[in-house]
Amino acid sequence: MKIVLTGGGTAGHVSGNMALVPHLKKQGFDIEYIGSVNGMEKDIVAKDPDIIYHGIPSGGLNRYFTWRNFRNVFRVARGISAASRLIKQIKPNVVFSKGGFVTVPVVIAAHRNNIPVLIHESDITPGLANKIASKFADKVCTTFPETVGYFPQGKAFCTGSPIRGEIYLGNKQTGLKLCGFEDEKPCIIVMGGSTGAAAVNKLVWDSLDALLPRFNVIHICGKDGCDPKYDGIKGYKQFGYVTDQLCHLLELSDVAISRSGSNAIFEFLAMAKPMVLIPLPKDVSRGDQVVNAQSFQKQGFAVACDQYTLTPEELTKQVNDIYDRRAEIKASMNSTGLLNGTDNIMEMILKAVGK
């Protein structure tokens, strides 16, 4: 059996696909990946020598008028042509798409060649790429139950989010060594997404004096986001972008401060880490992170904060409060049915290929 995975643009779109890889291999699938020519997905997928990677032209489309849309329409057309050639060459039994605009040509090409297509929507409200792709997909998997209603009846199913197995393999002592922490204070992990978040970084830096007496702080600042003037502060360790080290840092942590991209918050949920969420505001995004954060707050997993009104004092207050309530929050997390969607997604993939 052959499967084509596709997804790109953010680490979340790629990590969801990579979470499925060990399970696909166990079922005997040969795996090929279609992404953008120079996207971040290329470097992530390259770490697995068993996966053949193909790059195609891609371009995003904006919801508002911009001349860039005309240029990107031609890139999408070129992408469909390139994807069609690859689909005919690979002859997969199924295509699984995690999202991002590079997936639209792949999904359309697979549909035109009568290849079963499954897509996964990470957020509560579907992104534009998945709205387009869903018209050519056989089934839509969703992370949140609320998302099912955005698609035609009988087409979408709530599966939960695929979780990378390696996040469960962390070691607390290894985490302590990576950070150089010398005491047993509770630990906060700060994540702003794969590219970092300047506003979150500044809030945390401005809060260090108030946080460090009670907590150690692990700060993943994003590529090129670290500030050397904070190096050497006792109880504080900053990183750029981490991969293999993340499982150890998560195992060490008690509380998370984060943006609210669905892949990140579902990994925190899987690891039972209470969260202070600072979603990307609606005026600089489509608002998906805001509703993600509100959903997790409603379910008792997190507190959702407004980036524009959040002060260092309020951030410190929320962190202390959520740490003090950690037993209650972890009980809510452990009782949810949304912990790991990998098995549900694998079941749908196997049904699509007739197994």
C-alpha positions in Angstrom: 0.0 0.0 0.0 1.1 3.6 -0.7 0.0 6.8 1.0 0.8 10.4 0.1 0.9 12.8 3.0 0.7 16.5 2.4 0.8 19.5 4.6 2.9 22.6 5.1 3.3 26.2 6.0 3.5 25.7 9.7 5.2 23.1 11.9 1.8 22.1 13.2 0.6 20.9 9.7 3.8 18.8 9.4 4.0 17.4 12.9 0.4 16.0 12.6 1.4 14.1 9.6 4.6 12.9 11.2 2.7 11.6 14.2 1.0 9.1 11.9 4.2 7.9 10.3 5.1 5.1 12.8 1.5 3.8 12.7 1.5 3.9 8.9 4.7 2.0 8.7 3.4 -0.6 11.2 0.5 -1.2 8.8 2.8 -1.7 5.9 2.4 1.6 4.0 5.1 3.0 1.7 5.0 6.8 2.5 5.7 9.7 0.1 5.2 13.4 1.0 4.2 16.3 -1.2 5.0 19.7 0.1 6.3 23.0 -1.1 9.6 23.3 -2.8 11.4 25.2 0.0 8.9 25.0 2.9 9.8 24.1 6.4 8.1 20.8 5.9 11.0 19.7 3.6 13.5 19.8 6.4 11.2 18.1 8.9 10.3 15.3 6.6 14.0 14.8 5.6 14.7 13.5 9.0 13.0 10.2 8.1 15.0 8.5 5.4 12.1 6.2 4.6 9.9 9.0 3.3 10.3 10.2 -0.3 9.7 14.0 -0.5 8.4 15.9 -3.5 8.2 19.7 -3.8 5.6 21.5 -5.9 4.8 25.2 -6.5 2.4 26.7 -4.0 0.8 30.0 -3.2 -1.7 31.1 -0.6 -4.9 33.0 -1.3 -6.1 35.9 0.9 -9.7 36.3 2.0 -9.5 40.0 1.0 -8.6 41.7 -2.3 -4.9 41.8 -3.1 -2.9 41.7 -6.3 -0.9 38.9 -4.9 -4.0 36.6 -5.3 -3.6 36.9 -9.1 0.0 35.8 -9.0 -0.8 33.0 -6.5 -3.6 31.7 -8.7 -1.0 30.8 -11.3 1.1 29.2 -8.7 -1.8 27.0 -7.6 -2.5 26.1 -11.2 1.2 25.1 -11.7 0.9 23.2 -8.4 -2.1 21.2 -9.6 -0.2 20.3 -12.8 2.8 19.2 -10.8 0.8 17.3 -8.3 -1.2 15.5 -11.0 2.1 14.2 -12.6 3.2 13.0 -9.2 -0.1 11.3 -8.3 0.0 9.4 -11.6 3.6 8.4 -11.0 3.2 7.4 -7.3 -0.3 5.8 -7.7 -1.1 6.0 -4.0 -4.0 4.1 -2.4 -5.0 7.1 -0.4 -4.0 10.8 0.3 -4.0 12.3 3.7 -3.8 16.1 4.0 -3.1 18.0 7.2 -3.6 21.6 5.9 -1.9 24.6 4.4 -2.2 25.9 0.9 0.3 23.5 -0.6 -2.3 20.8 0.0 -4.9 22.2 -2.2 -3.3 21.2 -5.5 -2.5 17.7 -4.1 -6.1 17.1 -3.0 -7.5 18.4 -6.3 -5.1 16.2 -8.3 -5.9 13.1 -6.2 -9.6 13.7 -6.6 -9.3 14.0 -10.4 -7.4 10.7 -10.4 -10.1 8.9 -8.3 -7.7 8.5 -5.3 -9.5 8.5 -1.9 -8.7 11.7 0.0 -8.9 12.4 3.8 -8.2 15.9 5.2 -7.7 16.9 8.8 -8.9 20.3 10.1 -7.0 21.3 13.3 -8.9 24.3 14.4 -12.5 24.9 15.4 -13.2 27.1 12.4 -11.9 25.7 9.1 -9.1 27.6 7.3 -9.5 28.7 3.7 -7.2 26.0 2.3 -9.3 23.3 4.0 -12.5 24.9 3.0 -11.4 24.6 -0.6 -9.9 21.1 -0.2 -13.0 19.8 1.6 -14.9 20.1 -1.7 -12.6 17.5 -3.2 -12.2 15.2 -0.1 -14.0 12.1 0.6 -13.9 12.5 4.4 -12.9 15.3 6.8 -11.4 14.6 10.2 -11.8 17.3 12.8 -9.9 18.0 16.1 -12.9 19.7 17.8 -16.5 18.4 17.9 -17.7 22.0 17.1 -16.0 21.8 13.7 -18.1 19.0 12.3 -21.0 21.4 11.6 -19.0 23.5 9.2 -19.0 20.7 6.6 -21.8 18.8 4.8 -23.7 16.3 6.9 -22.0 12.8 6.9 -18.7 14.1 5.5 -16.9 15.2 8.7 -16.1 13.2 11.8 -14.5 14.3 15.1 -11.3 12.2 15.5 -9.2 14.4 17.8 -5.7 15.4 17.0 -2.8 13.1 16.0 -0.2 13.2 18.8 3.4 12.5 18.2 4.4 9.4 20.2 7.9 10.9 21.0 6.4 13.6 23.3 5.7 10.8 25.9 9.4 9.7 26.0 10.7 12.7 28.0 13.0 12.4 31.0 12.8 15.0 33.8 16.5 14.7 34.7 17.5 15.2 31.1 15.3 18.3 31.0 17.0 19.6 34.1 20.5 19.1 32.5 19.4 20.8 29.3 18.2 23.9 31.3 20.9 23.9 33.9 18.4 24.2 36.7 19.8 23.3 40.2 16.7 23.2 42.3 13.3 21.5 42.3 11.1 24.5 41.9 8.0 24.0 39.7 8.6 24.8 36.0 6.8 26.9 33.4 7.3 26.2 29.7 6.7 29.1 27.3 6.0 28.4 23.6 5.0 30.9 20.9 4.7 28.6 18.0 7.3 27.4 15.5 8.3 30.9 14.5 8.0 32.4 18.0 5.8 35.2 19.2 7.4 38.6 19.9 4.5 39.9 22.0 4.5 36.7 24.2 8.3 36.8 24.5 8.2 40.4 25.8 5.4 39.7 28.2 7.4 36.8 29.7 10.7 38.8 29.9 8.8 41.6 31.6 7.4 39.1 34.1 10.6 37.3 35.0 11.2 39.2 38.2 7.8 38.2 39.5 7.8 34.6 38.2 11.3 33.4 39.1 11.0 33.5 42.9 8.4 30.6 42.7 9.1 29.0 39.2 11.9 28.0 36.9 11.1 29.2 33.3 11.9 27.4 30.1 11.4 29.9 27.2 11.2 28.6 23.6 11.5 32.0 21.8 11.3 30.9 18.2 14.0 31.0 15.6 16.1 34.2 16.0 13.8 35.2 18.9 16.3 34.8 21.8 17.7 37.9 23.5 21.3 37.3 24.8 20.8 39.9 27.6 18.6 37.3 29.4 21.3 34.6 29.2 22.7 33.5 32.6 19.7 34.4 34.7 19.3 31.8 37.4 16.2 29.7 36.9 15.6 30.9 33.3 16.7 29.1 30.1 15.9 30.3 26.6 15.9 28.2 23.4 15.3 29.0 19.8 13.4 26.2 18.0 13.6 22.8 19.6 12.8 19.4 18.2 14.2 16.2 19.9 14.7 18.1 23.2 11.0 19.1 23.5 9.8 15.9 25.1 12.3 16.3 28.0 11.3 20.0 28.5 7.7 19.0 28.6 8.3 16.3 31.1 10.0 18.8 33.3 7.3 21.4 33.1 4.2 21.9 35.3 2.4 24.8 33.5 2.5 26.1 29.9 2.2 29.6 28.6 1.5 29.5 24.9 -0.2 30.7 21.8 -3.2 28.5 21.0 -2.5 26.7 17.8 -4.4 23.4 18.0 -1.4 21.0 17.6 0.5 22.7 20.5 -2.5 22.8 22.9 -3.5 19.2 22.2 0.0 18.1 23.0 -0.2 20.0 26.3 -3.5 18.3 26.9 -2.0 14.9 26.2 0.7 15.7 28.7 -1.7 17.1 31.2 -0.1 20.5 31.4 -2.5 23.3 32.6 -2.3 26.3 30.2 -2.3 30.0 30.1 -3.2 30.7 26.5 -2.4 34.0 24.7 -4.0 33.5 21.3 -3.0 35.4 18.2 -5.4 38.3 18.0 -8.2 38.4 15.5 -6.9 41.6 13.8 -3.8 39.8 12.7 -5.3 36.4 12.0 -8.6 34.7 11.1 -9.3 34.3 14.8 -8.9 30.6 15.0 -6.6 30.7 17.9 -9.1 32.8 19.9 -11.8 30.3 19.6 -9.4 27.4 20.3 -8.4 29.1 23.5 -12.0 29.8 24.5 -12.9 26.2 23.9 -10.1 24.9 26.2 -11.1 27.5 28.8 -14.7 26.3 28.7 -13.6 22.7 29.2 -11.5 23.6 32.2 -8.1 23.0 30.6 -6.8 26.5 30.4 -7.3 30.2 30.9 -7.6 32.4 27.8 -6.0 35.9 27.9 -6.2 38.9 25.5 -2.7 39.8 24.3 -3.6 43.5 24.1 -4.8 43.8 27.7 -2.6 41.3 29.4 0.0 42.9 31.7 3.0 41.2 33.4 1.2 41.5 36.7 -1.9 39.8 35.3 0.2 37.1 33.6 1.9 36.3 36.9 -1.5 36.2 38.6 -2.9 33.7 36.1 0.2 31.5 36.2 0.1 31.3 40.0 -3.7 30.6 39.9 -3.5 27.9 37.3 -0.6 26.2 39.1 -2.6 26.3 42.4 -5.5 24.6 40.6 -3.4 22.1 38.8 -5.0 19.0 40.4 -8.5 20.1 39.4 -7.4 21.0 35.9 -5.5 17.7 35.4 -8.6 15.8 36.5 -10.6 17.5 33.7 -7.9 16.8 31.2 -7.7 13.1 32.1 -11.5 12.6 31.8 -11.8 14.1 28.3 -12.4 12.0 25.2 -10.1 14.1 23.0 -6.7 13.0 24.3 -5.3 11.3 21.2 -6.9 11.1 17.7 -4.2 9.0 16.1 -6.1 5.7 16.4 -9.3 7.2 15.0 -7.5 8.7 12.0 -5.7 5.5 11.3 -9.0 3.6 11.3 -10.4 6.0 8.7 -7.3 5.7 6.6 -7.5 1.9 6.7 -11.2 2.0 5.8 -10.4 4.3 2.8 -8.0 1.6 1.4 -10.4 -1.2 2.1 -8.7 -2.7 5.2 
